Amino acid sequence: MAFRKVNNWLHLWLGLGSGIIVFIVCITGCIWVFNEEIDALLAPETVIQQQDKPVLVPSQLAKITTQLYTDKNILYVTYQQGRAVNVGIGSRQGEGATLKVNPYTGDVISNKQRKKGDVNFFDFILSGHRFLWMPYEIGRPIVNYATLIFVVLLITGLVWWYPKKWNKKTTEKSFKIKWGGSFKRVNLDLHNVLGFYSLLFLLAIALTGMVYGIKWYSESMYWATSGGQSLGEFSRLKSDSLQTEKFYASEQAIDKAFLFAMAENPKAEGFYYSFPDTAKASSVISIYVYPTSGQFYNNKSYQFDQHTLKQLKGTSPVYDQDYEQAGFGGKLRKMNYDIHVGSILGFPGKVLAFLASLIGASLPITGFLVWWGRKYGKNRKVKAPSQTDFSATPRSTVPRNFVPKRISKKLVLQEELPILQTNTNKI
């Protein structure tokens, strides 16, 4: 009994304390799940039918962007089957642009310029999801530990939901929403029933979300799932700066690296190509290959020395190994983002993540209404007056000539006097 009281107390006050943060994180996550699909829907002109001819190589795309922006550098290119190529352009001042280019003809479909500090809609949503639109160093820890509190709320909520006795009445109450009931009953059912059905999905989303923000949790999770291995630190590979343009000119190098990755992955659905920083001789050519559209866990990475085109390989079991080569802990870490957004199960998984996040956003609202109704509602239970407490009885219900009756022949109700006067010989 004491355990349930503590559990319920924790659920109540932790929920009231973190409710607004949980709502923001869940509702922004709900929107973010379909960011790629929404972008594609809003820009149908970027859909390019696949053709049986080679696509433009990175150096050709670089020339197109140079004609439009002579003072900016090309940063990255993303190739995706059936879509226009995204070309990212930037400068040291933080200004830039994103071009969408036909990968076969080189025609520029759209050209969106970006000034320093500009954000698009989904950048805004992601900022709220990750750090509540606050300065990163302030908002990020708040989101991280509010997510940890949310995990505690899910567990304590399950304990509170679990009936003391299982019978037909408690089963219906626990698993069904009584839509025909009062507002309070429907609201309570929405909180309890929907919270139960979404529990496992919300736990998966919350636990994978903490991997990105809480270092001790991330390291502990990898240690537990990898059999005691250390996660290690992410380190960037470097080109040999002493070999500057010794073997290949810059244009040759970027094209040869891209064609090599394409030849090894002819059926890949997408490529992310990161250009080397021309201002840094140690910068490398990075290429990420995505075999499956909409999923990231099984991507392959290639790093090349920009001067010699030597393929570089790191030693990290998480960051530098392909999915097929990684152990269980490494595989789970690579699947982390796809689990977080539901794409690990494809489009149906995204739908589940969307619905679970939407329910997660509703839980602080329905929970607050339950608490408010019990504490300040009109139908609060009032202590029933005792049978002998005549002061609590409404005056209109007490007869004016009422006299307390005793078990005696001398004290009787005045109402009975006429009857008794006709029978005085019986007294």
NORTACOR-V921997 format. One record per backbone hydrogen bond with DSSP energy under -1.0 kcal/mol. NH is the residue of the N-H (numbers start at 1). CO is the residue of the C=O. Records with the same first field share a line. If there is no record, write none. Layout:
NH->CO / CO
This chain:
5->1
6->2
7->3
8->4
9->5
10->6
11->7
12->8
13->9
14->10
15->11
16->12
17->13
18->14
19->15
22->18
23->19
24->20
25->21
26->22
27->23
28->24
29->25
30->26
31->27
32->28
33->29
35->32
38->34
39->35
40->36
41->37
42->38
46->43
47->44
48->82
53->51
56->103
61->57
62->58
63->59
64->60
65->61
66->62
67->63
69->65
73->90
75->88
76->88
77->273
78->86
79->271
81->269
83->80
84->46
85->101
86->78
87->99
88->76
89->97
90->73
91->95
94->91
96->114
97->89
98->112
99->87
100->110
101->85
102->107
106->102
109->100
110->100
112->98
114->96
118->115
124->120
125->121
126->122
127->123
128->124
129->125
130->126
131->127
132->128
133->127
134->131
138->135
139->135
140->136
142->138
143->139
144->140
145->141
146->142
147->143
148->144
149->145
150->146
151->147
152->148
153->149
154->150
155->151
156->152
157->153
158->154
159->155
160->156
161->157
162->158
171->167
172->168
173->169
174->170
175->171
176->172
179->177
181->178
186->182
187->183
188->184
189->185
190->186
191->187
192->188
193->189
196->192
197->193
198->194
199->196
202->198
203->199
204->200
205->201
206->202
207->203
208->204
209->205
210->206
212->209
214->210
218->214
219->215
220->216
221->217
222->218
223->219
224->220
225->221
226->222
228->223
239->282
241->239
243->240
246->243
248->307
253->249
254->250
255->251
256->252
257->253
258->254
259->255
260->256
261->257
262->258
263->259
264->260
265->261
268->265
269->290
270->290
271->79
272->288
273->77
274->286
275->75
280->277
283->280
285->304
286->274
287->302
288->272
289->300
290->270
295->292
299->296
300->289
302->287
304->285
305->310
309->305
312->303
320->316
326->322
331->327
332->328
333->329
334->330
335->331
336->333
339->335
340->336
341->337
344->338
345->342
346->343
350->346
351->347
352->348
353->349
354->350
355->351
356->352
357->353
358->354
359->355
360->356
361->357
362->358
363->359
366->362
367->363
368->364
369->365
370->366
371->367
372->368
373->369
374->370
375->371
376->372
377->373
389->386
390->388
393->390
397->394
398->395
402->399
408->406
416->413
417->414
420->416
421->417
423->420
426->423
427->424
